[in-house]
C-alpha cells in the first residue's frame, strides 16, 4: 500500500512540474511578445525625427514643405508637435445590423395602417398676440422715400408753391434785363443766337407764371363768393367749365386787339390748324 501511495505521489508531482513548466513558458513567451512590441514602438518612435523648437522655427517655409513631402503629413506633425498620448481613441459606435433595420421598418409599417389613406393635417393654428407676430425684415430697415410720390407729404398745391417761390419770378426779370444788355453788346452771331434763345425762354417763363397767378386769383375769388353765399344762406353758384373757357377766350382776344397783335395771332392759329389737318391727311393716305 505504501508503495502504491508513493507511486501516485510521484506521478502527481511529475504532472505538476510539467504544468508549471508549461505555464512558465507561456509567461515567458508573453513577456517576450510584449517586449518585442515595446521594442517595435520604441523603434517607430526613434524613426520619427524630433525637431527642436528653435530649429523648425528658423527653417524657411520651402524647407518645411520639402520635409513634409518627404516624411508625410502624420510623421511631419509628430516631428513638429510630438505625439499626443493623452488622447484616447473614440469608442466606435456599433452599427445596427440589417436584421435590426428590417425589424424597425416592419414595426413602423405595422403601426401605420396602409388602408387609412393620407394623414389629415389640422387647420387649427395658434394666433399670435396683438403686435407679437413675425415682423418683416425689410420693414424694419429704413428705406428711402420720394416725397413726390409719398402720400404722407400731402398733396401738391400749385398755388401754394407759386406763393412760396414767388421770388424766382423776380430773379427771372432781373436775368432778362442782363440778357438784353448782353445782346446789345454781343458781336459774335453764334453768341447772339444763344442769348436770344435764353431771352425767349425767360419771357415764356414769366408769361406762364403771370397766367397761372391770374388763374389762382380767379379761383380764389370764386371760392370767396361761394363762402359768402353760404354764410348768407343762399345757394352758391358754380360757373360751368365751357362758360369759363369762352369768357377767357373773349378776354384774350380783347387784350390782343388792344395791343395790335390780333391779326398775327389769328395767322398763327390758322397755320397751326392747317398743319394738323395736313398730318391727318398724310396718315389717311
C-alpha positions in Angstrom: 0.0 0.0 0.0 2.8 2.3 0.8 4.5 1.6 -2.4 1.2 2.4 -4.3 0.9 5.7 -2.4 4.5 6.6 -3.2 4.0 5.9 -6.9 0.8 8.0 -7.1 2.6 10.9 -5.3 5.5 10.8 -7.7 3.1 10.8 -10.7 1.2 13.8 -9.3 4.5 15.7 -8.7 5.7 15.0 -12.2 2.4 16.2 -13.7 2.5 19.4 -11.6 6.0 20.0 -12.6 5.0 19.7 -16.3 2.1 22.1 -15.9 4.3 24.6 -14.0 6.9 24.5 -16.7 4.4 25.0 -19.5 2.9 28.0 -17.6 6.3 29.5 -17.2 7.0 29.0 -20.9 3.7 30.7 -21.7 4.5 33.6 -19.4 8.0 33.8 -21.0 6.5 33.9 -24.4 4.0 36.6 -23.4 6.7 38.7 -21.9 8.8 38.2 -25.0 5.9 39.3 -27.2 5.3 42.4 -25.1 8.9 43.2 -25.0 9.1 42.8 -28.8 6.1 45.2 -29.2 7.6 47.7 -26.9 10.8 47.4 -28.9 8.9 48.0 -32.1 7.2 51.0 -30.7 10.5 52.3 -29.5 11.9 51.8 -32.9 9.0 53.6 -34.5 9.4 56.5 -32.1 13.1 56.5 -32.8 12.4 56.6 -36.6 10.3 59.8 -36.2 12.8 62.8 -36.2 12.3 65.2 -33.4 12.9 68.8 -34.2 13.7 71.4 -31.6 11.5 74.5 -31.2 14.2 76.8 -32.3 15.2 74.6 -35.2 11.9 74.4 -37.1 11.0 78.0 -36.3 14.1 79.2 -38.0 13.8 76.9 -41.1 12.4 78.6 -44.3 9.0 77.7 -45.5 10.2 75.9 -48.6 12.4 73.6 -46.5 9.4 72.8 -44.2 7.3 71.9 -47.3 10.0 69.6 -48.6 10.3 68.0 -45.2 6.5 67.5 -45.1 6.5 65.8 -48.6 9.4 63.6 -47.6 8.1 62.4 -44.2 4.3 62.6 -44.9 1.7 64.5 -43.0 1.5 62.2 -40.0 5.2 61.9 -39.5 5.7 65.6 -40.1 3.1 66.5 -37.4 4.7 64.1 -35.0 8.1 65.5 -35.6 7.0 69.1 -35.1 4.3 68.8 -32.5 5.0 65.4 -31.0 2.6 62.6 -30.3 -0.5 63.2 -28.1 -0.6 60.3 -25.7 -3.4 61.8 -23.7 -5.9 61.5 -26.5 -7.8 58.3 -26.4 -9.4 56.7 -29.4 -13.0 57.3 -29.7 -15.1 54.3 -29.0 -16.6 53.1 -32.2 -20.4 53.0 -32.1 -21.8 49.7 -33.0 -23.7 49.9 -36.3 -27.2 48.5 -36.4 -27.4 45.2 -38.2 -29.5 44.6 -41.2 -31.9 42.5 -39.2 -32.5 45.3 -36.7 -33.2 47.7 -39.5 -35.6 45.3 -41.1 -37.3 44.8 -37.7 -37.7 48.5 -37.1 -39.1 49.0 -40.7 -41.6 46.2 -40.2 -42.7 47.7 -36.8 -43.3 51.1 -38.5 -45.3 49.5 -41.3 -47.4 47.6 -38.8 -48.1 50.7 -36.7 -49.4 52.8 -39.7 -52.5 51.5 -41.4 -51.9 51.4 -45.1 -55.7 51.4 -45.9 -56.5 54.5 -43.9 -55.5 57.0 -46.6 -53.3 60.1 -46.3 -52.8 61.7 -42.9 -55.2 64.6 -42.2 -53.4 67.8 -41.2 -55.1 70.1 -38.7 -56.2 73.5 -39.8 -56.0 75.0 -36.3 -53.2 77.5 -35.8 -52.3 79.4 -32.8 -53.0 83.1 -33.3 -50.1 85.3 -32.0 -50.9 88.0 -29.6 -51.6 91.5 -30.8 -48.3 93.0 -32.0 -46.3 89.9 -31.4 -46.5 88.4 -34.9 -43.5 88.0 -37.1 -42.2 91.3 -38.5 -40.8 91.6 -42.0 -37.1 92.1 -42.0 -37.4 94.6 -44.9 -39.9 96.7 -42.9 -37.5 97.1 -40.0 -34.9 98.7 -42.2 -35.2 102.4 -43.0 -35.8 102.7 -46.7 -35.5 106.0 -48.6 -38.7 107.5 -49.9 -39.5 110.0 -52.6 -41.6 112.9 -51.2 -43.1 113.5 -54.7 -45.0 110.1 -54.6 -45.4 109.7 -50.8 -48.9 110.4 -49.5 -47.5 111.3 -46.1 -46.2 114.5 -47.6 -49.7 115.6 -48.6 -50.9 116.8 -52.0 -49.2 119.2 -54.3 -50.7 122.7 -54.4 -49.6 124.8 -57.3 -51.0 128.0 -55.8 -49.0 127.4 -52.5 -45.9 126.5 -54.5 -46.1 129.7 -56.5 -46.7 131.8 -53.4 -43.7 130.3 -51.6 -41.3 130.6 -54.6 -42.5 133.9 -55.9 -39.0 135.3 -55.6 -38.0 133.2 -58.6 -40.1 135.4 -60.9 -38.3 138.4 -59.6 -34.9 136.7 -60.4 -36.1 135.9 -63.9 -37.0 139.5 -64.5 -33.5 140.6 -63.4 -31.9 138.0 -65.5 -34.0 139.2 -68.5 -32.5 142.7 -68.2 -29.0 141.3 -68.0 -29.6 139.2 -71.1 -30.9 142.2 -73.1 -27.8 144.2 -72.1 -25.6 141.3 -73.3 -27.4 141.0 -76.6 -26.8 144.7 -77.3 -23.1 144.3 -76.6 -22.7 140.9 -78.4 -20.8 140.9 -81.7 -20.5 137.2 -82.4 -23.6 135.9 -84.3 -23.5 132.5 -82.5 -23.3 134.1 -79.1 -26.2 136.4 -80.1 -28.4 133.5 -81.1 -27.7 131.7 -77.8 -28.6 134.9 -75.9 -31.8 135.3 -78.0 -32.8 131.8 -77.1 -32.3 132.4 -73.4 -34.3 135.7 -73.6 -37.2 133.9 -75.3 -37.2 131.1 -72.7 -37.2 133.6 -69.8 -40.0 135.6 -71.3 -42.1 132.5 -71.8 -41.5 131.5 -68.1 -42.5 135.0 -66.9 -45.6 134.9 -69.1 -46.6 131.4 -67.9 -46.1 132.5 -64.3 -48.4 135.5 -64.8 -51.0 133.3 -66.4 -51.1 130.9 -63.5 -51.2 133.7 -61.0 -54.3 135.1 -62.8 -56.0 131.7 -62.7 -55.2 131.4 -59.0 -56.8 134.8 -58.4 -59.9 133.8 -60.3 -60.3 130.5 -58.3 -59.8 132.3 -55.0 -62.5 134.9 -56.0 -64.9 132.1 -56.9 -64.3 130.4 -53.5 -64.8 133.6 -51.6 -68.1 134.2 -53.5 -69.3 130.7 -52.7 -68.4 131.0 -49.0 -70.2 134.4 -48.8 -73.3 133.0 -50.4 -73.3 130.0 -47.9 -72.9 132.4 -44.9 -75.9 134.5 -46.2 -78.0 131.3 -46.5 -78.1 131.4 -50.3 -77.2 128.6 -52.8 -73.7 129.1 -54.2 -73.3 129.4 -58.0 -70.6 127.5 -59.8 -69.8 128.5 -63.3 -69.5 125.8 -66.0 -66.2 124.9 -67.5 -67.3 125.7 -71.0 -68.5 129.1 -70.0 -65.2 129.8 -68.3 -63.3 128.8 -71.4 -65.5 131.1 -73.6 -65.1 134.0 -71.3 -61.3 133.5 -71.1 -61.1 133.4 -74.9 -63.0 136.7 -75.2 -60.7 138.3 -72.7 -57.7 137.1 -74.6 -58.9 138.5 -77.9 -59.7 141.8 -76.3 -56.1 142.1 -74.9 -54.6 141.1 -78.3 -56.8 143.7 -80.0 -55.7 146.4 -77.6 -52.0 145.6 -78.2 -52.5 145.3 -82.0 -51.4 141.7 -82.2 -54.8 140.2 -83.1 -54.0 139.6 -86.8 -50.7 138.0 -86.0 -52.3 135.6 -83.5 -55.1 134.7 -86.0 -52.5 133.9 -88.7 -50.5 131.7 -86.3 -53.7 129.9 -85.2 -54.7 129.3 -88.8 -51.3 127.8 -89.7 -51.4 125.5 -86.7 -54.9 124.2 -87.6 -53.8 123.7 -91.3 -50.7 121.7 -90.1 -52.9 119.4 -88.0 -55.2 118.8 -91.0 -52.2 118.0 -93.2 -51.0 115.4 -90.8 -54.4 113.8 -90.7 -54.5 113.6 -94.5 -50.9 112.1 -94.6 -51.9 109.4 -92.1 -55.1 108.7 -94.0 -53.3 108.1 -97.3 
